[in-house]
Amino acid sequence: MPGPDRQPGSAGPAEPDGACLDAPAFHRNHGPIAAVLARHLDAGGGHAIEIGSGTGQHALAFARAFPRLTWWPTDVDPRHLASIDAWRRCGGAGNLRSPVRLDASGADWGLGGPGRPPAGDIAAVIAINVIHIAPWAVAEGLVAGARSCLVPQGLLVLYGPFTCGGAHTAPSNAAFDAYLSSQDPAWGVRDLDAVAALAAAAGLPLEAAVPMPANNLTLVFRKAGRRASAPPG
């Protein structure tokens, strides 16, 4: 069975709107993830894209926590897109945009079109519990897309279970990995070193690997380069 903090497709009806879905893991992990973001993210302005927003609860929580950033939730599942929009409509966060259908497996995310994130000024790309319940091509697309859209010094942030040096960090993660493989051979817990190497090759070196509840990690990658200074006022 899926682990308690990372159930693929887990969501149940929740108030205040029948379209809102509730992921139990959100209530346990959104605070710790936000704390990591607060330590690493330049929240002074710009845009943030969440890949695979699921229920939409994280996007709403982060929009509230970082009000100077414009947050763009994305997903490919129509039920999730409806839930994201329901949480947005009832959440009262003016900096949370309508959900966008975005397939992260390709490097071209179609940014800049009507109702889509801008092609520039992306301060962060965030994916929570995504790359282990997707083919490796999604991890590759995430890194390629982040490389293309992030401003210099922008962040790619990945949260979930990881192996370290090919070894699981807890028996529950090993059991969860076996469950994922039984659902789809292309799924599975990814290795920290493999993900870090993929990102480093794209100019996104690993800045931090932060231990999290339920034997997860938050990986913070920062795009190389110097961000342009604001023009004199």
C-alpha positions in Angstrom: 0.0 0.0 0.0 1.2 3.6 -0.5 3.1 5.2 2.3 1.2 7.7 4.6 2.8 10.8 3.0 2.7 10.0 -0.6 -0.4 8.2 -1.9 -0.6 8.4 -5.7 -3.9 9.9 -6.6 -5.1 10.0 -2.9 -7.8 12.6 -2.5 -11.2 12.7 -0.9 -14.1 15.2 -0.9 -13.6 18.1 1.5 -15.4 21.2 2.5 -16.0 24.0 1.7 -16.7 23.0 -1.9 -17.7 19.6 -3.3 -15.1 19.9 -6.0 -12.3 20.4 -3.5 -10.2 17.3 -2.9 -8.3 16.7 0.3 -4.9 15.0 0.5 -4.2 13.9 4.1 -0.4 14.3 3.5 -0.9 18.0 2.8 -1.8 18.6 6.4 1.4 17.0 7.6 3.9 18.3 5.1 2.9 21.8 3.9 4.3 23.5 7.0 7.8 21.9 6.8 8.0 22.4 3.1 7.1 26.1 3.4 9.8 26.4 6.1 12.4 25.2 3.6 11.1 27.5 1.0 11.3 30.4 3.4 15.0 29.7 4.0 16.0 29.4 0.3 13.5 31.3 -1.8 13.8 35.0 -2.7 10.2 35.9 -2.1 10.6 39.5 -3.1 8.6 39.0 -6.4 8.2 37.1 -9.6 6.4 33.9 -10.4 6.4 30.3 -9.0 5.2 27.3 -10.9 4.0 24.1 -9.1 4.2 21.0 -11.2 1.6 18.3 -10.4 -0.4 20.4 -8.0 -2.8 17.5 -7.3 -5.6 18.7 -5.0 -4.4 22.3 -5.1 -3.9 22.7 -1.3 -0.2 23.2 -1.5 -0.5 26.0 -4.1 -3.1 27.8 -1.9 -1.0 27.4 1.2 2.2 28.7 -0.5 0.3 31.6 -2.1 -0.8 32.7 1.3 2.7 32.2 2.8 4.5 34.1 0.0 2.1 36.8 -1.1 4.7 38.7 -3.2 5.0 35.8 -5.6 2.5 34.9 -8.2 1.7 31.2 -8.0 0.8 29.0 -11.0 -0.6 25.6 -10.1 -0.5 22.9 -12.9 -1.6 19.4 -13.5 -2.7 17.0 -16.2 -5.6 15.3 -14.4 -9.0 16.9 -15.1 -10.2 16.0 -11.6 -7.2 17.6 -10.1 -7.5 20.7 -12.2 -11.1 21.1 -11.0 -10.1 20.7 -7.4 -7.2 23.2 -7.7 -9.7 25.8 -9.1 -12.2 25.1 -6.4 -9.6 25.7 -3.7 -8.4 28.8 -5.5 -12.0 30.2 -5.7 -12.7 29.6 -2.0 -9.2 30.4 -0.7 -9.0 34.2 -1.0 -5.4 34.4 -2.3 -5.3 37.0 -5.0 -1.8 35.9 -6.1 -3.0 32.4 -6.9 -3.7 31.9 -10.6 -6.2 29.6 -12.3 -4.8 26.1 -12.8 -3.0 25.3 -16.0 -2.8 22.0 -17.9 0.9 21.3 -18.2 2.7 18.1 -19.1 6.2 18.4 -17.5 7.7 15.5 -19.4 8.7 17.8 -22.3 11.2 20.6 -22.1 8.8 23.0 -23.8 6.0 23.9 -21.3 4.3 26.4 -23.6 4.8 29.3 -21.3 3.9 32.8 -22.2 0.5 32.1 -23.8 -2.9 33.4 -22.6 -3.7 32.2 -19.1 -0.3 30.5 -18.7 2.8 31.4 -16.7 5.0 34.0 -18.3 8.1 32.9 -20.2 10.3 34.9 -17.9 10.6 36.0 -14.2 10.1 32.5 -12.9 11.7 32.4 -9.4 10.8 28.8 -8.5 9.6 25.5 -10.0 8.2 23.2 -7.3 7.1 19.6 -7.5 5.8 17.7 -4.5 5.4 13.9 -4.6 5.7 13.8 -8.4 8.8 12.2 -9.8 8.3 8.8 -8.1 4.8 8.4 -9.4 5.8 9.2 -13.0 8.2 7.8 -15.6 11.8 9.1 -15.4 11.0 11.2 -18.5 9.0 13.5 -16.1 12.1 14.1 -14.0 14.1 14.8 -17.2 11.4 17.2 -18.4 11.2 18.9 -15.0 14.9 19.6 -15.0 14.9 20.7 -18.7 11.9 22.9 -18.2 13.3 24.5 -15.1 16.6 25.2 -16.8 14.7 27.0 -19.6 12.3 29.1 -17.5 14.0 29.9 -14.3 15.8 33.2 -13.8 19.5 33.0 -12.7 19.5 32.0 -9.0 16.0 30.6 -9.3 15.0 27.4 -7.5 13.9 23.9 -8.5 12.5 22.3 -5.4 11.6 18.6 -5.3 9.9 16.9 -2.3 9.4 13.2 -1.8 11.1 9.9 -0.9 14.6 9.3 -2.2 17.2 6.5 -2.0 20.7 7.6 -1.0 23.6 5.8 -2.7 21.0 3.3 -4.0 19.8 2.4 -0.5 16.4 3.1 1.0 16.5 5.3 4.1 13.6 3.4 5.8 11.8 0.1 5.5 8.6 2.0 4.8 10.2 3.6 1.8 11.4 0.2 0.5 7.8 -1.2 0.8 6.5 1.9 -0.9 9.0 1.5 -3.8 7.8 -2.1 -4.3 4.2 -1.0 -4.3 5.0 1.7 -6.9 6.7 -0.8 -9.2 3.7 -3.2 -8.9 1.5 -0.4 -10.1 3.7 0.7 -13.0 7.2 -0.6 -13.7 8.2 3.0 -14.8 7.4 4.3 -11.4 9.7 4.1 -8.4 11.6 6.0 -5.6 14.4 7.9 -7.3 18.0 8.0 -6.2 19.3 11.3 -4.8 22.6 11.0 -6.6 20.9 10.4 -10.0 18.5 13.3 -9.6 21.4 15.6 -8.5 23.5 14.5 -11.4 20.7 15.2 -13.9 20.1 18.7 -12.4 23.8 19.6 -12.2 24.3 18.7 -15.9 21.5 21.3 -16.6 23.2 24.0 -14.6 21.1 23.4 -11.5 23.5 22.3 -8.8 22.1 20.9 -5.5 22.0 23.5 -2.8 20.4 21.5 0.0 18.9 18.1 0.8 16.7 18.7 3.9 15.3 15.7 5.9 11.6 15.9 6.3 8.8 14.1 8.1 7.8 10.5 7.1 11.3 9.8 5.7 11.1 12.2 2.9 13.6 14.9 1.6 13.2 18.3 0.1 15.9 18.9 -2.5 16.7 22.5 -3.4 18.5 23.2 -6.7 19.6 26.7 -7.6 20.1 27.8 -11.2 23.6 29.0 -11.9 24.3 32.6 -13.0 23.8 36.1 -11.8 20.4 37.7 -11.6 20.2 41.1 -13.2 20.0 44.0 -10.8 16.9 46.2 -10.7 17.4 49.5 -12.6 17.9 52.6 -10.4 14.7 54.2 -9.2 
